[in-house]
Amino acid sequence: MKKILVIATLGFTALAAAHTACAADAWPARPLRLIAPFPAGSSVDAAARVITPLVADALGQSIVIDNRAGASGAIGAELGARATPDGYTLAAGTTSTHALAKVLNPHLTYDPQRDFTPVTMIGHLPYILAVHPAVAANNLQELIALARAKPGQIRYTTVGNASMARLGGELLSNLTGIQITPIAYKSSAQSVVDTIAGRIELQFGTMAPVLPHVRSGKLRALAVTSAKRAPALPAVPTVIESGVKDFAVTLWLAVFVPAQTPRAIVERLNREFTTAIATPRVHDALLIQGLQPETMTPAAFSRYLDAEINRWREVARKANLKPE
């Protein structure tokens, strides 16, 4: 009887493995969904809409962008984590949703490392520090002087509390000795509207929602937060060039699938996204958005994610940011 049970168990295991292999071979047989945890017009959304048409063409199935914003991206990320791991649901993720959330959100309902399998990184986005033209600061040092003269009165935008802008603002405060006040918004679009209207002094925003208004003159860019100047704004200095040493903050964008998605599907998605991002038309379009394209293998990005979580945990500790 015991021997029969062992044979039956082995048979079931082999059958399950064969079923998984067949499912991967038949994939994709219907349209895919990519959950963007931020609203339309955000940097994540903009990048996804440039890349996914080429991936869809390669797969022979459409990819629908499903914007699920809220809670600093946690709502959309949780949907991705809980989706069926069959290759038909992809989840866009960022430093905020997959590194900072684990560091700063003790109530997180998903685990960025356990509940997801990385597909690839898409690239890095610097932030722009921009002000309304009426603000008496033509460069970052003038803004710092203004903030010193008015402690706590210079307000800056963040999308939620567990965000790169929030952590970046705290880091800027600590490195310069100023006091600036974070104001949390539900979306970057709302924060940009308020900055353009002069209701808030400092926009700490990613390229996609801010760049058009810098180019039109509605906002004045003081600095970018990357270690090197952004190709989309070559005349704008970095924060480091502006006199604040050791300040380099970027937002990475990536694609994930739910954990337990068949490896063959993950590898196929990695190939197609990597190929699409390397295509000159897509690569150049991402650069125009301010994104620095960069791809990785699933294994390499998994290691990178682990290192990022450790890195930002240490930055939060030094900035005295407590989980909330």
C-alpha positions in Angstrom: 0.0 0.0 0.0 2.8 2.4 1.0 4.6 1.6 -2.3 1.4 2.3 -4.3 1.0 5.7 -2.4 4.6 6.7 -3.3 4.1 5.8 -6.9 0.9 7.7 -7.0 2.5 10.8 -5.4 5.4 10.7 -7.9 2.9 10.4 -10.7 0.9 13.3 -9.5 4.1 15.4 -9.2 5.1 14.5 -12.7 1.7 15.3 -14.0 1.7 18.7 -12.3 5.1 19.5 -13.7 3.9 18.5 -17.2 0.8 20.6 -16.8 2.9 23.6 -15.8 5.2 23.1 -18.8 2.3 22.8 -21.2 0.8 25.9 -19.8 4.0 27.8 -20.3 4.3 26.4 -23.8 0.8 27.6 -24.7 1.4 31.0 -23.1 0.2 33.6 -24.0 -3.2 32.6 -25.2 -5.1 35.8 -24.2 -4.3 39.5 -23.4 -2.0 40.3 -20.5 -2.5 42.9 -17.8 0.2 45.2 -16.4 -0.8 46.8 -13.1 0.7 50.3 -12.7 0.5 51.2 -9.1 0.4 55.0 -9.9 -2.1 57.0 -11.9 -2.2 57.8 -15.6 0.4 60.5 -16.4 2.9 59.2 -13.8 6.4 58.2 -14.7 5.6 54.5 -14.3 2.5 54.9 -16.5 4.4 56.9 -19.2 7.2 54.4 -19.4 4.9 51.4 -19.5 2.9 52.9 -22.4 6.1 53.4 -24.4 7.5 49.9 -23.8 4.5 47.5 -23.8 3.3 47.9 -27.4 6.6 46.4 -28.6 6.4 43.6 -26.0 2.8 42.9 -27.0 3.8 42.7 -30.7 6.5 40.2 -29.8 4.1 38.1 -27.7 1.2 38.3 -30.2 -1.2 39.5 -27.5 -2.2 42.9 -26.2 -1.0 44.2 -22.8 -3.6 46.3 -21.0 -2.3 49.0 -18.6 -4.4 48.8 -15.4 -3.8 51.9 -13.2 -4.4 51.1 -9.6 -3.1 54.1 -7.6 -3.2 54.8 -3.9 -1.3 54.3 -0.6 2.1 55.3 -2.2 1.6 52.4 -4.7 0.8 49.8 -2.2 -2.7 49.2 -3.5 -1.5 48.3 -7.0 1.4 46.3 -5.7 -0.8 44.2 -3.4 -3.0 43.4 -6.4 0.0 42.2 -8.3 1.2 40.1 -5.4 -2.1 38.4 -5.0 -2.7 37.7 -8.7 -2.7 34.2 -10.2 0.9 33.3 -11.1 0.1 32.3 -14.7 1.9 34.9 -16.6 -1.1 37.0 -17.5 -0.7 39.6 -14.7 2.5 41.7 -14.6 3.1 44.4 -12.0 5.2 47.6 -12.4 7.2 48.4 -9.3 9.5 51.1 -8.1 11.9 51.9 -5.3 8.9 53.2 -3.4 6.7 50.0 -3.7 9.4 47.4 -3.5 12.1 48.9 -1.2 10.9 51.9 0.8 7.6 50.3 1.5 9.3 47.4 3.2 11.5 49.8 5.2 8.9 52.4 6.2 5.5 50.6 6.2 5.1 48.2 9.1 1.5 47.4 8.0 2.5 46.4 4.5 0.1 43.6 3.2 2.6 42.1 0.8 6.3 41.2 0.9 8.3 42.7 -2.0 10.8 39.9 -1.9 8.7 36.9 -1.1 5.5 37.7 -3.1 7.1 38.7 -6.4 9.5 37.4 -9.0 11.5 40.1 -10.8 11.3 40.2 -14.6 13.7 43.1 -15.3 14.6 46.6 -14.3 13.4 49.3 -16.8 15.7 52.2 -15.7 16.3 55.0 -13.3 14.6 58.3 -12.9 16.1 61.3 -11.2 13.8 63.7 -9.4 13.5 67.4 -10.3 13.6 70.1 -7.6 11.4 72.8 -9.1 9.6 75.9 -7.8 6.9 78.3 -9.0 8.6 81.3 -10.7 7.4 83.5 -7.9 9.5 81.7 -5.4 12.6 83.8 -4.6 15.1 81.2 -5.6 16.9 80.9 -8.9 19.1 78.0 -7.8 19.3 75.4 -5.0 21.6 77.4 -2.8 19.2 80.3 -2.9 16.4 77.9 -1.9 18.5 76.6 1.0 19.1 80.2 2.1 15.4 80.9 1.9 14.6 77.8 3.9 17.1 78.8 6.6 15.4 82.2 6.9 12.0 80.6 7.1 12.3 77.3 9.1 9.5 74.9 8.3 7.7 77.3 5.9 9.1 75.9 2.7 6.8 72.9 1.8 7.7 70.2 -0.6 5.6 67.6 -2.4 5.6 63.9 -1.8 3.3 61.2 -3.2 2.3 59.5 0.1 4.7 59.2 3.1 6.6 56.1 2.2 8.1 57.6 -1.0 11.4 58.5 -2.5 10.5 62.2 -2.4 9.8 62.0 1.3 13.1 60.2 2.0 15.0 62.5 -0.3 13.5 65.6 1.4 14.6 64.3 4.8 18.1 63.6 3.4 18.3 67.1 2.0 17.3 68.6 5.3 19.9 66.5 7.2 22.7 67.3 4.8 22.0 71.1 4.7 20.6 71.7 8.2 17.4 73.2 6.9 13.8 72.4 7.9 11.4 71.8 5.0 7.9 70.4 5.5 6.6 67.4 3.5 3.1 67.6 2.1 1.7 64.2 1.0 -0.4 64.0 -2.1 -2.3 61.0 -3.6 -0.8 61.6 -7.0 2.1 63.4 -8.7 -0.4 65.2 -11.0 -2.2 66.8 -8.0 1.1 67.9 -6.5 2.2 69.5 -9.8 -1.1 71.4 -10.1 -0.7 72.9 -6.7 2.9 73.9 -7.4 2.0 75.6 -10.6 -0.8 77.4 -8.8 1.7 78.6 -6.2 0.0 76.8 -3.4 3.1 74.9 -2.5 6.7 76.1 -2.8 8.8 73.1 -3.8 8.0 70.3 -6.2 10.1 67.2 -5.5 8.9 65.2 -8.5 9.8 62.7 -11.1 10.4 63.7 -14.7 7.3 62.7 -16.6 4.8 65.0 -14.7 7.2 67.8 -14.1 9.3 68.1 -17.2 6.6 69.6 -19.5 6.0 72.4 -17.1 9.7 73.2 -16.7 10.0 73.4 -20.5 6.9 75.6 -20.7 8.2 78.0 -18.0 5.4 77.3 -15.5 8.0 75.8 -13.1 11.7 76.6 -12.6 14.0 73.7 -12.2 16.7 74.2 -9.6 18.5 70.9 -9.6 18.1 67.2 -10.5 18.8 64.5 -7.9 20.9 62.1 -9.9 24.7 61.9 -9.6 25.0 63.1 -13.2 23.0 65.6 -15.1 19.9 64.3 -16.8 20.0 64.2 -20.6 16.4 65.6 -20.7 17.6 68.7 -18.8 21.3 69.1 -19.6 21.4 72.8 -18.4 20.1 72.0 -14.9 22.8 71.1 -12.4 22.7 68.2 -10.0 22.2 68.6 -6.3 25.8 67.6 -5.8 27.0 70.2 -8.3 24.9 72.7 -6.3 27.0 72.2 -3.2 25.2 69.4 -1.4 27.7 66.5 -1.2 26.7 62.9 -1.1 23.2 63.6 -2.3 22.1 61.2 -5.1 18.5 59.9 -5.2 16.8 58.2 -8.1 13.7 56.2 -8.6 14.1 52.9 -10.3 11.3 51.3 -12.3 10.9 47.6 -12.8 8.6 44.8 -14.0 7.5 41.9 -11.7 5.2 39.0 -11.8 3.6 37.1 -8.9 5.8 34.6 -7.2 5.6 31.0 -8.5 5.1 32.2 -12.1 6.6 29.6 -14.4 10.3 30.2 -15.0 10.0 29.8 -18.7 7.4 32.7 -18.8 9.6 34.9 -16.6 12.6 34.3 -18.9 10.5 35.0 -22.1 9.1 38.2 -20.5 12.7 39.3 -19.6 13.8 38.7 -23.2 11.0 40.7 -24.7 11.2 43.6 -22.3 15.0 43.8 -22.7 14.7 43.7 -26.5 11.9 46.4 -26.5 13.9 48.7 -24.2 17.0 48.4 -26.4 15.1 49.4 -29.5 16.3 52.8 -30.5 12.7 54.3 -30.8 11.8 53.1 -27.3 15.2 53.9 -25.8 15.1 57.5 -27.1 11.5 58.0 -26.0 12.4 56.9 -22.5 15.4 59.3 -22.5 13.0 62.1 -23.5 10.9 61.2 -20.4 14.0 61.6 -18.3 14.4 57.9 -17.7 17.9 56.3 -17.9 17.2 52.9 -19.4 18.8 49.8 -17.7 17.8 46.2 -17.8 18.8 43.2 -15.8 18.3 39.4 -15.7 15.7 38.2 -13.1 18.5 36.8 -10.9 20.6 40.0 -11.1 17.6 42.2 -10.3 16.6 40.0 -7.3 20.1 40.6 -5.8 19.8 44.3 -6.6 16.5 44.5 -4.8 17.9 42.9 -1.7 20.7 45.4 -1.7 18.4 48.3 -2.2 16.2 47.4 0.7 19.3 47.2 2.9 20.6 50.5 1.6 17.4 52.5 2.2 16.9 50.9 5.6 20.2 52.5 6.6 19.4 55.8 5.0 16.1 55.9 6.8 17.9 55.1 10.1 20.3 57.9 9.6 17.5 60.3 8.7 15.7 59.2 11.8 12.6 58.2 9.8 10.5 55.7 11.7 8.1 53.2 10.2 4.5 54.5 10.4 
